């Protein structure tokens, strides 16, 4: 691997550059050439008030891969900042995108389940989107489906809708049972029943059981 033409400090400065291409390139070079130095710096940048900076840090942590996961889970558990918590969850997606066949540690699912109950809607929605993404990966599907099914029992209609949309495209008997029960449960909100029925119809169109 060739050495980068820029030093670590120069690349770190580029993470705040107004040009997104320069920011993304700096992320990649830091991860490839300075992983040990980059990890704590990128974790720290999740606290930056500039959205361009913390979003770039999320991408960089994704490029670093699973070595960043324990740090992301710890930060999620210890932070009381909703933006930082959401960044931790979004960074897990980026890790998954870059390393789709590598499974996450069990604690990851515990954190995602906690995140679904966060009062901050951005954190909760990020967790739901992350579960939806992971549900399409063979390495995570079996662990994620039960969490999506549990999400269907929550009071937040938007969360229920997101969970149902994700479940509609998953091939598993558990999913069919869940959707059929929701669609026929007269004790549920009519909107929930309608969404469950729509998800069943979506499954039928995809020939899923």
N, C-alpha and C positions, 0 to 999 in steps of 0.2 A: 504494500500500500504506500503510495507516494505521500510525502509530508505535505501538509497544507502550506500555502504561501503566507497565510496569516497566523499570527500568534493566537493563543487562547484568549488573551485580553482583547485583542482586536475583534475576534469573533463574538465575544460577549457583548462588546459595544454594538456590534451589528444587529444584535437581537432587538434593539430599539430603533433601528433604521426605519425611516418612513416608507421605504420601498419594500413591499412584502416579499419580493423575490430574493432580495438580499437577506432579509430575516430568515426565510426558509433555508437558504443556502448555508447560512451560519449555523443553523440548527443541525443540519446534516453533517457538516464538517466537524462540529463539536462532538457529536455522537460517534463519529467514525474515528476521530483522532485523539479526543480528550475526554473519553467517557467518564473516567474517575473524577475529573475536575468538574465536568459538566453537570453531573447528577445533582450535587448539592446546590449549585448555582441555579439550575432550572427549577428545582423545588422552591427555592427562595423567591424566584421571579413570579411564582403563582400569586404572591402577595402584592405584586406591583399594581398600582391603580390604573395603569394604562392598559385598556383591553387588548391593544395590538401586542403588547409585551407578554401578558399572561397567556394569550391564545397561542403565541409563538412558543412559549415554554411548554404548553400542553403538547404541541406537535413534537417538540424536541424530546420530551419524556417518552412519547410514543416510539420515537426512533431508537431511543436507548433500550426500549423493550422491557422484559420482565424484571430486570435488575431494579427498575424504578418502582415496581409494584408495592413492595413492603413500605417504602417511604410514602407513597401516595395513600395507602391505607392508614398509616400512622397519622399523617397530617389530617386526613378526613376525621379521624376519631378525636383529635386534640384541638382542632380549629373550631372557633365559633363564628367564623366569617362565611356567609352563604356563598359568596363568589368563589372563595378558595375551595370550599367543599365541592361546588359544582365543577370546578376545574379538575379536581382529583378524579371525579367520576368520568369526566370527558377524556381525561388522559388514559384511563383504562381502555376506552374504545380505541384510541390511537395505538395503544400497545397491541390490541387485538387485531387491528387492521394490518399492522406491520408483521405480526407473528401469529397468524390465524390458526395454526395447528397446535400451539403450545397452551396447555391448560393453566388457568389461574389457581392460586392457592385457595383452599376452602374459605379462608377468612374473607375473601373477596365477595362471596355471595352473602355473607353476614352483613358486610358493609353496605352492599347494594340494597338489601332488605331494609336496613335501618334508614337508608337514604330515601326510600319510598315514603317513610313516615315523617320526613323533615317538614317543618312548617314552611320553610322557604320553598315556594313552588318551582323555582328554577332548579334547585337541587333534586327535588322529587321527580320532576319531569326528565332531568338528565339521567337519573337512575333508571327510569322506565325505558327511555330510548336505548340506554346501554344494554338492558336486559333483552330488548327487542333485537338488537344487533347480535348479541351473544347467542340468542336462541337459534340462529341460523348456522351456527358452527358446531360441527360434530363433537368437538372436544368439550363443549359447554352445554349442549342442548338438554341433556338429562337433568342437569342441576338447575337450569333456568326455568324450565316449563313449570315446575311447582310454584316458583315465585310469581310468575305471570298469572297463574291460576289464583293465587292468594290475592294478587292485586285486583282481581275482578270483584272481590268482596269489599273493597274499600268504598268509602262514602263519596270520594271525589269522582264525579262522572267523567272528567277528562282523563283521569288515570285509568278508569275502567275501559274507556274507549280505546286508549292506547294499548292496554293489555290485550283487549279483544282483537284489535287489528294485528298485533304480533302473533297471537295464537292462531288466527285464521289461516296462516300460511305454514303451520307446523304439522308434520305428519306423526301423530301420536294418539293412541286410543284415549289417554287421559284428557286430551284437549277436546275431543268429540263429546265425551261425557260431561265435561264442564260446560261447554256451550249449549248442549241440549237441556241441561238442568236450568241454566240461566234463562234460556229462551222460554221455558215453560213455567217458571216460578212466578206465580201471580203476586207473590209478596214483594217482588222486585219492582223498581221504578219501570214504567212502561218504556222509557228510552233505553234502559239497560236490556230489557227483553228484545227490543227491536234491533239493537246493536248485536246482540248475541245471535239472533236469527240471521242478520246480514252476514255475520262471520261464518255461520253454518253454510249459507248459500255460496259464499266465497270458497269455502273448502270443497263444496261439491263441484264448483266450476274448475277447481284445480285437481279434482279426482283424489282428494286426500281423505283418509279414513279417520 
